[in-house]
Amino acid sequence: MSFGPFEVLTQYGVLGFAVLGLGYLCWIFLNRLMKSEEDLRTRVEELEGDYREDLEKKLDESTESSKSLRETVLMLFGNKNK
């Protein structure tokens, strides 16, 4: 058997194979963790986008309401000053 740069570990017998196995398991868990973090990052970006859209809608509604209220106040109190 040839394990490339890890061939020296195979010369240690069972201990060498155990180290190779543990290294492989660490690699699997590291890849799983990285994928999980990427999935979470993607989900956060999606939620931020939804939040921004909702915030912009509410801001537009608020701006329109305040303009309408301003016009109403000016109509009511603007005529009394004349």
Residue pairs with C-beta under 8 A, 6 or more apart in sequence:
1 10
3 9
3 10
3 20
6 20
8 16
9 16
9 17
9 19
9 20
10 16
10 17
10 20
12 19
